[in-house]
Amino acid sequence: MAEDQKPGGPRQQFGDIAPALAGYSEDVLFGQVWEDPDLPARERSLVTVASLITSGSSEQLAFHLGKARENGVSDKELIATITHLAFYAGWPKAMSALTVARDVLTS
């Protein structure tokens, strides 16, 4: 993933207090993991969005909803994913995800 596509640049955001974690985020997560050709970016984005929804990780969800759109996932598919997960991850998590999605998908 190119430097300008990383979520605010982890080294820039957290390098001063957690340089090792920021470095792993950029080099391993957004480098090796996201660039692995065995899982296409579109599917990787859907998996990531689903994982963030099921874990209730709303802070990172906004970035990854936008990234999913860039990787070819439609708004309709993202909403369908959230709706589907309401039954598996829980209604409150889906509603929280919709709150984030409304901001991302309407901007």
C-alpha positions, 0 to 999 in steps of 0.5 A: 500500500502506498504511503499516501494510502495508509491510514494517516501514516502510523509512524506519523500518528503514533511513532512518537509514543509507539515507534515499534507498533507504528513501524509494524503497522506500516511495514508488515500490515500495510506492506506485506499483508495488504500487498499479498497477492493471494487475496485480492484487494477487494476481498481483503477489504470486505474481510477487513470491514467485516472483522472491524464490524464484528469486533466493534472497532468503529474507529478504524472502520471509517478508513476501511470503508473508504478503502473498500470503495477504492478497491471496488466494493459498492456502497450497496454491498457495504450496506448489505454486509452490515445488514448481514452481520447484524444477525451474526455479530449483533444488532448494536454492532451493526447499528454502530457500523451504520453510523460510521457508514452514513458519514463515509458513504454520504461524503 
